Amino acid sequence: MASCGVASRRKCEEIISQGRVKVNGVSVTEMGTKVGKKDVITVDGKDLLKQQLVYYVLYKPTGYLTAVSDKLGRRIVMDLIDPETKKTRIFPIGRLDYDTSGVLLLTNDGDLSYRLTRSAKEIEKVYQVRVNGIIDQNALNKLIRGVMIDGKMTKRAKVEVLDLDKSNNSSLLLLTITEGRNRQVRKMCEAVGHEVKKLKRVSFGGVSLDGLSVGEYRELKPHEIKVLYSL
């Protein structure tokens, strides 16, 4: 199901457990059920057809939910995708917060999504962070070594100071992390006494915005897909 672009592997497991999948007209709720080439598989009454896998990177704007739907009618990243591309059943890999912009990968490849979001491997995510205050070396060292957030230490990070704006009392950092915890960058900066004013992810697993304007997206290049699969 994941390789057919229904959803991520984890979401597919939920769909199966909910009894929404049928094989030859019979509901299946057991994970790992074997099927043959001649078996007819349906999801929510629709035939499951193997489709071409596609991969995109979106320059997500702030003010959009990372979701494929929203019951409250709020703006979602899929609103930025054209109707023809939506037909490929793409979905976001991981998430970016509502008030965070930058690199967001979209695909219908459930296997790749699983590898990038559930793997124990460390995948680099690079953020450009504007924080309140002039950050000092002590705070930088703490970010690098790891800080306590939500009762758990963060892993080592890389930090580069891009700008110290004394006139506006703010600092611009380039922060590289290998985890994907909820609002991690914001919480890390707050833990060293600096509130985040603006946050943009500039790279995920080596995939960058590559000249995109806010709200635009492009197909991944073959070498980018290869790199993601190697992570």
Biotite code that builds the C-alpha atoms (Angstrom):
import biotite.structure as struc

atoms = struc.array([
    struc.Atom([0.000, 0.000, 0.000], chain_id="A", res_id=1, res_name="MET", atom_name="CA", element="C"),
    struc.Atom([2.761, 2.415, 0.901], chain_id="A", res_id=2, res_name="ALA", atom_name="CA", element="C"),
    struc.Atom([4.577, 1.765, -2.380], chain_id="A", res_id=3, res_name="SER", atom_name="CA", element="C"),
    struc.Atom([1.323, 2.454, -4.239], chain_id="A", res_id=4, res_name="CYS", atom_name="CA", element="C"),
    struc.Atom([1.160, 5.903, -2.715], chain_id="A", res_id=5, res_name="GLY", atom_name="CA", element="C"),
    struc.Atom([-1.834, 5.403, -0.409], chain_id="A", res_id=6, res_name="VAL", atom_name="CA", element="C"),
    struc.Atom([-0.018, 6.963, 2.540], chain_id="A", res_id=7, res_name="ALA", atom_name="CA", element="C"),
    struc.Atom([3.041, 6.540, 4.724], chain_id="A", res_id=8, res_name="SER", atom_name="CA", element="C"),
    struc.Atom([3.677, 3.054, 6.078], chain_id="A", res_id=9, res_name="ARG", atom_name="CA", element="C"),
    struc.Atom([2.511, 4.040, 9.555], chain_id="A", res_id=10, res_name="ARG", atom_name="CA", element="C"),
    struc.Atom([-0.708, 5.558, 8.204], chain_id="A", res_id=11, res_name="LYS", atom_name="CA", element="C"),
    struc.Atom([-1.280, 2.458, 6.054], chain_id="A", res_id=12, res_name="CYS", atom_name="CA", element="C"),
    struc.Atom([-1.116, 0.330, 9.190], chain_id="A", res_id=13, res_name="GLU", atom_name="CA", element="C"),
    struc.Atom([-3.843, 2.500, 10.724], chain_id="A", res_id=14, res_name="GLU", atom_name="CA", element="C"),
    struc.Atom([-5.983, 2.163, 7.588], chain_id="A", res_id=15, res_name="ILE", atom_name="CA", element="C"),
    struc.Atom([-5.652, -1.632, 7.693], chain_id="A", res_id=16, res_name="ILE", atom_name="CA", element="C"),
    struc.Atom([-6.488, -1.836, 11.403], chain_id="A", res_id=17, res_name="SER", atom_name="CA", element="C"),
    struc.Atom([-9.606, 0.255, 10.759], chain_id="A", res_id=18, res_name="GLN", atom_name="CA", element="C"),
    struc.Atom([-10.894, -2.396, 8.341], chain_id="A", res_id=19, res_name="GLY", atom_name="CA", element="C"),
    struc.Atom([-10.786, -0.088, 5.336], chain_id="A", res_id=20, res_name="ARG", atom_name="CA", element="C"),
    struc.Atom([-8.813, -2.544, 3.199], chain_id="A", res_id=21, res_name="VAL", atom_name="CA", element="C"),
    struc.Atom([-10.375, -5.497, 1.374], chain_id="A", res_id=22, res_name="LYS", atom_name="CA", element="C"),
    struc.Atom([-8.764, -8.351, -0.552], chain_id="A", res_id=23, res_name="VAL", atom_name="CA", element="C"),
    struc.Atom([-11.143, -9.954, -3.041], chain_id="A", res_id=24, res_name="ASN", atom_name="CA", element="C"),
    struc.Atom([-14.048, -8.330, -1.215], chain_id="A", res_id=25, res_name="GLY", atom_name="CA", element="C"),
    struc.Atom([-13.037, -9.560, 2.250], chain_id="A", res_id=26, res_name="VAL", atom_name="CA", element="C"),
    struc.Atom([-11.912, -7.083, 4.925], chain_id="A", res_id=27, res_name="SER", atom_name="CA", element="C"),
    struc.Atom([-8.328, -7.541, 6.111], chain_id="A", res_id=28, res_name="VAL", atom_name="CA", element="C"),
    struc.Atom([-7.095, -6.194, 9.452], chain_id="A", res_id=29, res_name="THR", atom_name="CA", element="C"),
    struc.Atom([-3.956, -8.280, 9.962], chain_id="A", res_id=30, res_name="GLU", atom_name="CA", element="C"),
    struc.Atom([-0.626, -6.661, 9.127], chain_id="A", res_id=31, res_name="MET", atom_name="CA", element="C"),
    struc.Atom([1.546, -8.538, 6.650], chain_id="A", res_id=32, res_name="GLY", atom_name="CA", element="C"),
    struc.Atom([-1.294, -10.392, 4.936], chain_id="A", res_id=33, res_name="THR", atom_name="CA", element="C"),
    struc.Atom([0.087, -12.045, 1.799], chain_id="A", res_id=34, res_name="LYS", atom_name="CA", element="C"),
    struc.Atom([-1.539, -11.198, -1.533], chain_id="A", res_id=35, res_name="VAL", atom_name="CA", element="C"),
    struc.Atom([-0.910, -12.383, -5.079], chain_id="A", res_id=36, res_name="GLY", atom_name="CA", element="C"),
    struc.Atom([-0.777, -10.592, -8.416], chain_id="A", res_id=37, res_name="LYS", atom_name="CA", element="C"),
    struc.Atom([-4.326, -11.683, -9.275], chain_id="A", res_id=38, res_name="LYS", atom_name="CA", element="C"),
    struc.Atom([-5.851, -10.549, -5.980], chain_id="A", res_id=39, res_name="ASP", atom_name="CA", element="C"),
    struc.Atom([-8.076, -7.476, -6.091], chain_id="A", res_id=40, res_name="VAL", atom_name="CA", element="C"),
    struc.Atom([-7.232, -5.002, -3.338], chain_id="A", res_id=41, res_name="ILE", atom_name="CA", element="C"),
    struc.Atom([-9.410, -2.019, -2.477], chain_id="A", res_id=42, res_name="THR", atom_name="CA", element="C"),
    struc.Atom([-8.970, 0.833, -0.020], chain_id="A", res_id=43, res_name="VAL", atom_name="CA", element="C"),
    struc.Atom([-12.172, 2.618, 0.970], chain_id="A", res_id=44, res_name="ASP", atom_name="CA", element="C"),
    struc.Atom([-13.840, 0.901, -1.974], chain_id="A", res_id=45, res_name="GLY", atom_name="CA", element="C"),
    struc.Atom([-11.304, 2.101, -4.544], chain_id="A", res_id=46, res_name="LYS", atom_name="CA", element="C"),
    struc.Atom([-9.017, -0.259, -6.453], chain_id="A", res_id=47, res_name="ASP", atom_name="CA", element="C"),
    struc.Atom([-5.401, -0.135, -5.368], chain_id="A", res_id=48, res_name="LEU", atom_name="CA", element="C"),
    struc.Atom([-3.317, 0.574, -8.443], chain_id="A", res_id=49, res_name="LEU", atom_name="CA", element="C"),
    struc.Atom([0.452, 0.729, -8.559], chain_id="A", res_id=50, res_name="LYS", atom_name="CA", element="C"),
    struc.Atom([1.466, 4.162, -9.696], chain_id="A", res_id=51, res_name="GLN", atom_name="CA", element="C"),
    struc.Atom([4.607, 6.009, -10.620], chain_id="A", res_id=52, res_name="GLN", atom_name="CA", element="C"),
    struc.Atom([6.491, 7.300, -7.614], chain_id="A", res_id=53, res_name="LEU", atom_name="CA", element="C"),
    struc.Atom([7.088, 11.055, -7.537], chain_id="A", res_id=54, res_name="VAL", atom_name="CA", element="C"),
    struc.Atom([9.157, 13.303, -5.295], chain_id="A", res_id=55, res_name="TYR", atom_name="CA", element="C"),
    struc.Atom([8.913, 17.054, -4.676], chain_id="A", res_id=56, res_name="TYR", atom_name="CA", element="C"),
    struc.Atom([10.353, 19.731, -2.441], chain_id="A", res_id=57, res_name="VAL", atom_name="CA", element="C"),
    struc.Atom([8.064, 22.605, -1.434], chain_id="A", res_id=58, res_name="LEU", atom_name="CA", element="C"),
    struc.Atom([9.127, 25.983, -0.067], chain_id="A", res_id=59, res_name="TYR", atom_name="CA", element="C"),
    struc.Atom([6.498, 25.975, 2.657], chain_id="A", res_id=60, res_name="LYS", atom_name="CA", element="C"),
    struc.Atom([5.281, 29.416, 3.722], chain_id="A", res_id=61, res_name="PRO", atom_name="CA", element="C"),
    struc.Atom([4.388, 30.234, 7.306], chain_id="A", res_id=62, res_name="THR", atom_name="CA", element="C"),
    struc.Atom([0.675, 30.099, 8.052], chain_id="A", res_id=63, res_name="GLY", atom_name="CA", element="C"),
    struc.Atom([0.088, 26.675, 6.502], chain_id="A", res_id=64, res_name="TYR", atom_name="CA", element="C"),
    struc.Atom([-0.543, 23.376, 8.265], chain_id="A", res_id=65, res_name="LEU", atom_name="CA", element="C"),
    struc.Atom([1.551, 20.408, 7.200], chain_id="A", res_id=66, res_name="THR", atom_name="CA", element="C"),
    struc.Atom([-1.418, 18.172, 6.437], chain_id="A", res_id=67, res_name="ALA", atom_name="CA", element="C"),
    struc.Atom([-3.395, 16.705, 3.539], chain_id="A", res_id=68, res_name="VAL", atom_name="CA", element="C"),
    struc.Atom([-6.727, 17.855, 5.009], chain_id="A", res_id=69, res_name="SER", atom_name="CA", element="C"),
    struc.Atom([-8.101, 19.919, 7.873], chain_id="A", res_id=70, res_name="ASP", atom_name="CA", element="C"),
    struc.Atom([-11.586, 19.636, 9.355], chain_id="A", res_id=71, res_name="LYS", atom_name="CA", element="C"),
    struc.Atom([-11.460, 23.250, 10.526], chain_id="A", res_id=72, res_name="LEU", atom_name="CA", element="C"),
    struc.Atom([-10.851, 24.537, 7.017], chain_id="A", res_id=73, res_name="GLY", atom_name="CA", element="C"),
    struc.Atom([-7.464, 26.049, 7.772], chain_id="A", res_id=74, res_name="ARG", atom_name="CA", element="C"),
    struc.Atom([-4.869, 26.519, 5.039], chain_id="A", res_id=75, res_name="ARG", atom_name="CA", element="C"),
    struc.Atom([-2.814, 23.397, 4.385], chain_id="A", res_id=76, res_name="ILE", atom_name="CA", element="C"),
    struc.Atom([0.295, 22.771, 2.304], chain_id="A", res_id=77, res_name="VAL", atom_name="CA", element="C"),
    struc.Atom([-1.739, 20.768, -0.210], chain_id="A", res_id=78, res_name="MET", atom_name="CA", element="C"),
    struc.Atom([-3.539, 24.007, -1.132], chain_id="A", res_id=79, res_name="ASP", atom_name="CA", element="C"),
    struc.Atom([-0.275, 25.005, -2.819], chain_id="A", res_id=80, res_name="LEU", atom_name="CA", element="C"),
    struc.Atom([-0.194, 21.921, -5.057], chain_id="A", res_id=81, res_name="ILE", atom_name="CA", element="C"),
    struc.Atom([-1.837, 21.940, -8.489], chain_id="A", res_id=82, res_name="ASP", atom_name="CA", element="C"),
    struc.Atom([-4.758, 19.517, -9.125], chain_id="A", res_id=83, res_name="PRO", atom_name="CA", element="C"),
    struc.Atom([-2.850, 17.287, -11.556], chain_id="A", res_id=84, res_name="GLU", atom_name="CA", element="C"),
    struc.Atom([-0.014, 16.752, -9.102], chain_id="A", res_id=85, res_name="THR", atom_name="CA", element="C"),
    struc.Atom([-2.500, 16.007, -6.329], chain_id="A", res_id=86, res_name="LYS", atom_name="CA", element="C"),
    struc.Atom([-3.798, 13.086, -8.386], chain_id="A", res_id=87, res_name="LYS", atom_name="CA", element="C"),
    struc.Atom([-0.518, 11.287, -7.664], chain_id="A", res_id=88, res_name="THR", atom_name="CA", element="C"),
    struc.Atom([-1.607, 11.088, -3.994], chain_id="A", res_id=89, res_name="ARG", atom_name="CA", element="C"),
    struc.Atom([1.430, 12.861, -2.620], chain_id="A", res_id=90, res_name="ILE", atom_name="CA", element="C"),
    struc.Atom([1.699, 13.636, 1.078], chain_id="A", res_id=91, res_name="PHE", atom_name="CA", element="C"),
    struc.Atom([4.251, 15.458, 3.274], chain_id="A", res_id=92, res_name="PRO", atom_name="CA", element="C"),
    struc.Atom([7.248, 13.623, 4.700], chain_id="A", res_id=93, res_name="ILE", atom_name="CA", element="C"),
    struc.Atom([7.320, 14.608, 8.345], chain_id="A", res_id=94, res_name="GLY", atom_name="CA", element="C"),
    struc.Atom([6.113, 18.060, 9.253], chain_id="A", res_id=95, res_name="ARG", atom_name="CA", element="C"),
    struc.Atom([6.980, 21.707, 9.596], chain_id="A", res_id=96, res_name="LEU", atom_name="CA", element="C"),
    struc.Atom([5.213, 23.794, 12.217], chain_id="A", res_id=97, res_name="ASP", atom_name="CA", element="C"),
    struc.Atom([2.489, 26.236, 11.199], chain_id="A", res_id=98, res_name="TYR", atom_name="CA", element="C"),
    struc.Atom([4.778, 29.203, 11.881], chain_id="A", res_id=99, res_name="ASP", atom_name="CA", element="C"),
    struc.Atom([7.904, 27.690, 10.274], chain_id="A", res_id=100, res_name="THR", atom_name="CA", element="C"),
    struc.Atom([8.825, 28.036, 6.594], chain_id="A", res_id=101, res_name="SER", atom_name="CA", element="C"),
    struc.Atom([11.220, 26.213, 4.312], chain_id="A", res_id=102, res_name="GLY", atom_name="CA", element="C"),
    struc.Atom([12.018, 22.773, 2.937], chain_id="A", res_id=103, res_name="VAL", atom_name="CA", element="C"),
    struc.Atom([9.156, 20.279, 3.028], chain_id="A", res_id=104, res_name="LEU", atom_name="CA", element="C"),
    struc.Atom([9.404, 17.049, 1.050], chain_id="A", res_id=105, res_name="LEU", atom_name="CA", element="C"),
    struc.Atom([6.310, 15.560, -0.576], chain_id="A", res_id=106, res_name="LEU", atom_name="CA", element="C"),
    struc.Atom([5.982, 12.148, -2.193], chain_id="A", res_id=107, res_name="THR", atom_name="CA", element="C"),
    struc.Atom([3.691, 9.191, -2.804], chain_id="A", res_id=108, res_name="ASN", atom_name="CA", element="C"),
    struc.Atom([6.526, 6.832, -1.831], chain_id="A", res_id=109, res_name="ASP", atom_name="CA", element="C"),
    struc.Atom([5.478, 5.443, 1.528], chain_id="A", res_id=110, res_name="GLY", atom_name="CA", element="C"),
    struc.Atom([8.657, 3.411, 1.891], chain_id="A", res_id=111, res_name="ASP", atom_name="CA", element="C"),
    struc.Atom([10.893, 6.470, 1.584], chain_id="A", res_id=112, res_name="LEU", atom_name="CA", element="C"),
    struc.Atom([8.688, 8.414, 3.983], chain_id="A", res_id=113, res_name="SER", atom_name="CA", element="C"),
    struc.Atom([9.043, 5.617, 6.526], chain_id="A", res_id=114, res_name="TYR", atom_name="CA", element="C"),
    struc.Atom([12.826, 5.523, 6.104], chain_id="A", res_id=115, res_name="ARG", atom_name="CA", element="C"),
    struc.Atom([13.167, 9.269, 6.630], chain_id="A", res_id=116, res_name="LEU", atom_name="CA", element="C"),
    struc.Atom([10.788, 9.649, 9.570], chain_id="A", res_id=117, res_name="THR", atom_name="CA", element="C"),
    struc.Atom([11.030, 6.352, 11.468], chain_id="A", res_id=118, res_name="ARG", atom_name="CA", element="C"),
    struc.Atom([14.643, 5.360, 10.870], chain_id="A", res_id=119, res_name="SER", atom_name="CA", element="C"),
    struc.Atom([17.126, 5.365, 13.738], chain_id="A", res_id=120, res_name="ALA", atom_name="CA", element="C"),
    struc.Atom([19.691, 6.927, 11.415], chain_id="A", res_id=121, res_name="LYS", atom_name="CA", element="C"),
    struc.Atom([20.638, 10.550, 11.991], chain_id="A", res_id=122, res_name="GLU", atom_name="CA", element="C"),
    struc.Atom([19.389, 12.729, 9.133], chain_id="A", res_id=123, res_name="ILE", atom_name="CA", element="C"),
    struc.Atom([20.650, 16.306, 9.046], chain_id="A", res_id=124, res_name="GLU", atom_name="CA", element="C"),
    struc.Atom([18.096, 19.099, 9.047], chain_id="A", res_id=125, res_name="LYS", atom_name="CA", element="C"),
    struc.Atom([19.460, 22.617, 8.690], chain_id="A", res_id=126, res_name="VAL", atom_name="CA", element="C"),
    struc.Atom([17.589, 25.674, 9.975], chain_id="A", res_id=127, res_name="TYR", atom_name="CA", element="C"),
    struc.Atom([18.140, 29.394, 9.638], chain_id="A", res_id=128, res_name="GLN", atom_name="CA", element="C"),
    struc.Atom([17.074, 30.847, 12.979], chain_id="A", res_id=129, res_name="VAL", atom_name="CA", element="C"),
    struc.Atom([16.562, 34.472, 13.981], chain_id="A", res_id=130, res_name="ARG", atom_name="CA", element="C"),
    struc.Atom([16.454, 34.788, 17.781], chain_id="A", res_id=131, res_name="VAL", atom_name="CA", element="C"),
    struc.Atom([15.942, 37.646, 20.195], chain_id="A", res_id=132, res_name="ASN", atom_name="CA", element="C"),
    struc.Atom([19.085, 38.910, 21.903], chain_id="A", res_id=133, res_name="GLY", atom_name="CA", element="C"),
    struc.Atom([22.789, 38.761, 21.141], chain_id="A", res_id=134, res_name="ILE", atom_name="CA", element="C"),
    struc.Atom([23.800, 35.157, 21.656], chain_id="A", res_id=135, res_name="ILE", atom_name="CA", element="C"),
    struc.Atom([27.090, 34.486, 23.458], chain_id="A", res_id=136, res_name="ASP", atom_name="CA", element="C"),
    struc.Atom([29.587, 31.642, 23.277], chain_id="A", res_id=137, res_name="GLN", atom_name="CA", element="C"),
    struc.Atom([28.229, 30.015, 26.422], chain_id="A", res_id=138, res_name="ASN", atom_name="CA", element="C"),
    struc.Atom([24.770, 29.651, 24.873], chain_id="A", res_id=139, res_name="ALA", atom_name="CA", element="C"),
    struc.Atom([26.287, 28.421, 21.611], chain_id="A", res_id=140, res_name="LEU", atom_name="CA", element="C"),
    struc.Atom([28.268, 25.749, 23.448], chain_id="A", res_id=141, res_name="ASN", atom_name="CA", element="C"),
    struc.Atom([25.113, 24.545, 25.178], chain_id="A", res_id=142, res_name="LYS", atom_name="CA", element="C"),
    struc.Atom([23.294, 24.230, 21.863], chain_id="A", res_id=143, res_name="LEU", atom_name="CA", element="C"),
    struc.Atom([26.215, 22.285, 20.427], chain_id="A", res_id=144, res_name="ILE", atom_name="CA", element="C"),
    struc.Atom([26.549, 19.890, 23.375], chain_id="A", res_id=145, res_name="ARG", atom_name="CA", element="C"),
    struc.Atom([22.808, 19.435, 23.864], chain_id="A", res_id=146, res_name="GLY", atom_name="CA", element="C"),
    struc.Atom([20.140, 20.935, 26.105], chain_id="A", res_id=147, res_name="VAL", atom_name="CA", element="C"),
    struc.Atom([17.295, 19.477, 28.121], chain_id="A", res_id=148, res_name="MET", atom_name="CA", element="C"),
    struc.Atom([13.864, 19.795, 26.494], chain_id="A", res_id=149, res_name="ILE", atom_name="CA", element="C"),
    struc.Atom([10.767, 17.885, 27.521], chain_id="A", res_id=150, res_name="ASP", atom_name="CA", element="C"),
    struc.Atom([12.798, 15.887, 30.028], chain_id="A", res_id=151, res_name="GLY", atom_name="CA", element="C"),
    struc.Atom([15.350, 14.608, 27.507], chain_id="A", res_id=152, res_name="LYS", atom_name="CA", element="C"),
    struc.Atom([18.699, 15.891, 26.274], chain_id="A", res_id=153, res_name="MET", atom_name="CA", element="C"),
    struc.Atom([19.014, 16.817, 22.626], chain_id="A", res_id=154, res_name="THR", atom_name="CA", element="C"),
    struc.Atom([21.772, 15.256, 20.546], chain_id="A", res_id=155, res_name="LYS", atom_name="CA", element="C"),
    struc.Atom([24.845, 17.245, 19.546], chain_id="A", res_id=156, res_name="ARG", atom_name="CA", element="C"),
    struc.Atom([24.151, 20.005, 17.057], chain_id="A", res_id=157, res_name="ALA", atom_name="CA", element="C"),
    struc.Atom([26.148, 22.221, 14.727], chain_id="A", res_id=158, res_name="LYS", atom_name="CA", element="C"),
    struc.Atom([25.790, 25.978, 15.119], chain_id="A", res_id=159, res_name="VAL", atom_name="CA", element="C"),
    struc.Atom([27.123, 28.832, 13.016], chain_id="A", res_id=160, res_name="GLU", atom_name="CA", element="C"),
    struc.Atom([26.550, 32.515, 13.772], chain_id="A", res_id=161, res_name="VAL", atom_name="CA", element="C"),
    struc.Atom([25.547, 34.303, 10.572], chain_id="A", res_id=162, res_name="LEU", atom_name="CA", element="C"),
    struc.Atom([24.798, 37.746, 11.992], chain_id="A", res_id=163, res_name="ASP", atom_name="CA", element="C"),
    struc.Atom([24.722, 39.651, 15.280], chain_id="A", res_id=164, res_name="LEU", atom_name="CA", element="C"),
    struc.Atom([22.347, 42.595, 14.819], chain_id="A", res_id=165, res_name="ASP", atom_name="CA", element="C"),
    struc.Atom([22.985, 44.814, 17.833], chain_id="A", res_id=166, res_name="LYS", atom_name="CA", element="C"),
    struc.Atom([20.735, 47.606, 16.551], chain_id="A", res_id=167, res_name="SER", atom_name="CA", element="C"),
    struc.Atom([17.729, 45.253, 16.596], chain_id="A", res_id=168, res_name="ASN", atom_name="CA", element="C"),
    struc.Atom([19.030, 43.082, 19.451], chain_id="A", res_id=169, res_name="ASN", atom_name="CA", element="C"),
    struc.Atom([18.840, 39.825, 17.530], chain_id="A", res_id=170, res_name="SER", atom_name="CA", element="C"),
    struc.Atom([21.068, 37.026, 16.254], chain_id="A", res_id=171, res_name="SER", atom_name="CA", element="C"),
    struc.Atom([20.903, 34.958, 13.076], chain_id="A", res_id=172, res_name="LEU", atom_name="CA", element="C"),
    struc.Atom([22.066, 31.352, 13.388], chain_id="A", res_id=173, res_name="LEU", atom_name="CA", element="C"),
    struc.Atom([22.483, 28.338, 11.138], chain_id="A", res_id=174, res_name="LEU", atom_name="CA", element="C"),
    struc.Atom([21.533, 25.336, 13.264], chain_id="A", res_id=175, res_name="LEU", atom_name="CA", element="C"),
    struc.Atom([21.943, 21.724, 12.141], chain_id="A", res_id=176, res_name="THR", atom_name="CA", element="C"),
    struc.Atom([20.192, 18.949, 14.072], chain_id="A", res_id=177, res_name="ILE", atom_name="CA", element="C"),
    struc.Atom([19.678, 15.235, 13.459], chain_id="A", res_id=178, res_name="THR", atom_name="CA", element="C"),
    struc.Atom([16.459, 14.746, 15.413], chain_id="A", res_id=179, res_name="GLU", atom_name="CA", element="C"),
    struc.Atom([12.863, 15.645, 14.607], chain_id="A", res_id=180, res_name="GLY", atom_name="CA", element="C"),
    struc.Atom([11.242, 16.313, 17.966], chain_id="A", res_id=181, res_name="ARG", atom_name="CA", element="C"),
    struc.Atom([8.190, 18.564, 18.286], chain_id="A", res_id=182, res_name="ASN", atom_name="CA", element="C"),
    struc.Atom([9.158, 22.252, 17.983], chain_id="A", res_id=183, res_name="ARG", atom_name="CA", element="C"),
    struc.Atom([12.709, 21.201, 18.787], chain_id="A", res_id=184, res_name="GLN", atom_name="CA", element="C"),
    struc.Atom([14.615, 24.202, 17.447], chain_id="A", res_id=185, res_name="VAL", atom_name="CA", element="C"),
    struc.Atom([12.347, 26.671, 19.219], chain_id="A", res_id=186, res_name="ARG", atom_name="CA", element="C"),
    struc.Atom([12.621, 24.780, 22.499], chain_id="A", res_id=187, res_name="LYS", atom_name="CA", element="C"),
    struc.Atom([16.407, 24.474, 22.191], chain_id="A", res_id=188, res_name="MET", atom_name="CA", element="C"),
    struc.Atom([16.812, 28.207, 21.707], chain_id="A", res_id=189, res_name="CYS", atom_name="CA", element="C"),
    struc.Atom([14.419, 28.989, 24.551], chain_id="A", res_id=190, res_name="GLU", atom_name="CA", element="C"),
    struc.Atom([16.430, 26.642, 26.786], chain_id="A", res_id=191, res_name="ALA", atom_name="CA", element="C"),
    struc.Atom([19.478, 28.896, 26.371], chain_id="A", res_id=192, res_name="VAL", atom_name="CA", element="C"),
    struc.Atom([17.485, 32.088, 26.884], chain_id="A", res_id=193, res_name="GLY", atom_name="CA", element="C"),
    struc.Atom([16.735, 33.151, 23.316], chain_id="A", res_id=194, res_name="HIS", atom_name="CA", element="C"),
    struc.Atom([13.217, 33.215, 21.880], chain_id="A", res_id=195, res_name="GLU", atom_name="CA", element="C"),
    struc.Atom([12.887, 32.393, 18.186], chain_id="A", res_id=196, res_name="VAL", atom_name="CA", element="C"),
    struc.Atom([11.572, 35.274, 16.077], chain_id="A", res_id=197, res_name="LYS", atom_name="CA", element="C"),
    struc.Atom([11.784, 33.574, 12.676], chain_id="A", res_id=198, res_name="LYS", atom_name="CA", element="C"),
    struc.Atom([12.525, 30.002, 11.639], chain_id="A", res_id=199, res_name="LEU", atom_name="CA", element="C"),
    struc.Atom([13.209, 28.542, 8.201], chain_id="A", res_id=200, res_name="LYS", atom_name="CA", element="C"),
    struc.Atom([14.385, 25.032, 7.306], chain_id="A", res_id=201, res_name="ARG", atom_name="CA", element="C"),
    struc.Atom([16.906, 25.418, 4.496], chain_id="A", res_id=202, res_name="VAL", atom_name="CA", element="C"),
    struc.Atom([17.866, 21.769, 4.022], chain_id="A", res_id=203, res_name="SER", atom_name="CA", element="C"),
    struc.Atom([16.570, 18.265, 4.767], chain_id="A", res_id=204, res_name="PHE", atom_name="CA", element="C"),
    struc.Atom([18.854, 15.323, 4.077], chain_id="A", res_id=205, res_name="GLY", atom_name="CA", element="C"),
    struc.Atom([20.821, 17.445, 1.623], chain_id="A", res_id=206, res_name="GLY", atom_name="CA", element="C"),
    struc.Atom([17.755, 18.667, -0.296], chain_id="A", res_id=207, res_name="VAL", atom_name="CA", element="C"),
    struc.Atom([17.637, 22.471, -0.404], chain_id="A", res_id=208, res_name="SER", atom_name="CA", element="C"),
    struc.Atom([15.207, 25.106, -1.636], chain_id="A", res_id=209, res_name="LEU", atom_name="CA", element="C"),
    struc.Atom([17.428, 25.491, -4.731], chain_id="A", res_id=210, res_name="ASP", atom_name="CA", element="C"),
    struc.Atom([16.139, 28.851, -5.955], chain_id="A", res_id=211, res_name="GLY", atom_name="CA", element="C"),
    struc.Atom([12.470, 28.292, -5.103], chain_id="A", res_id=212, res_name="LEU", atom_name="CA", element="C"),
    struc.Atom([10.323, 31.234, -4.048], chain_id="A", res_id=213, res_name="SER", atom_name="CA", element="C"),
    struc.Atom([7.954, 30.942, -1.099], chain_id="A", res_id=214, res_name="VAL", atom_name="CA", element="C"),
    struc.Atom([5.010, 28.698, -2.000], chain_id="A", res_id=215, res_name="GLY", atom_name="CA", element="C"),
    struc.Atom([6.716, 27.132, -5.027], chain_id="A", res_id=216, res_name="GLU", atom_name="CA", element="C"),
    struc.Atom([7.737, 23.505, -5.430], chain_id="A", res_id=217, res_name="TYR", atom_name="CA", element="C"),
    struc.Atom([9.839, 21.427, -7.803], chain_id="A", res_id=218, res_name="ARG", atom_name="CA", element="C"),
    struc.Atom([10.541, 17.798, -8.579], chain_id="A", res_id=219, res_name="GLU", atom_name="CA", element="C"),
    struc.Atom([13.566, 16.304, -6.892], chain_id="A", res_id=220, res_name="LEU", atom_name="CA", element="C"),
    struc.Atom([16.555, 15.606, -9.102], chain_id="A", res_id=221, res_name="LYS", atom_name="CA", element="C"),
    struc.Atom([17.614, 11.954, -9.542], chain_id="A", res_id=222, res_name="PRO", atom_name="CA", element="C"),
    struc.Atom([20.746, 12.431, -7.442], chain_id="A", res_id=223, res_name="HIS", atom_name="CA", element="C"),
    struc.Atom([18.686, 13.981, -4.623], chain_id="A", res_id=224, res_name="GLU", atom_name="CA", element="C"),
    struc.Atom([16.371, 10.967, -4.542], chain_id="A", res_id=225, res_name="ILE", atom_name="CA", element="C"),
    struc.Atom([19.389, 8.673, -4.531], chain_id="A", res_id=226, res_name="LYS", atom_name="CA", element="C"),
    struc.Atom([20.909, 10.529, -1.585], chain_id="A", res_id=227, res_name="VAL", atom_name="CA", element="C"),
    struc.Atom([17.661, 10.334, 0.401], chain_id="A", res_id=228, res_name="LEU", atom_name="CA", element="C"),
    struc.Atom([17.491, 6.581, -0.139], chain_id="A", res_id=229, res_name="TYR", atom_name="CA", element="C"),
    struc.Atom([21.090, 6.256, 1.027], chain_id="A", res_id=230, res_name="SER", atom_name="CA", element="C"),
    struc.Atom([20.377, 7.903, 4.381], chain_id="A", res_id=231, res_name="LEU", atom_name="CA", element="C"),
])
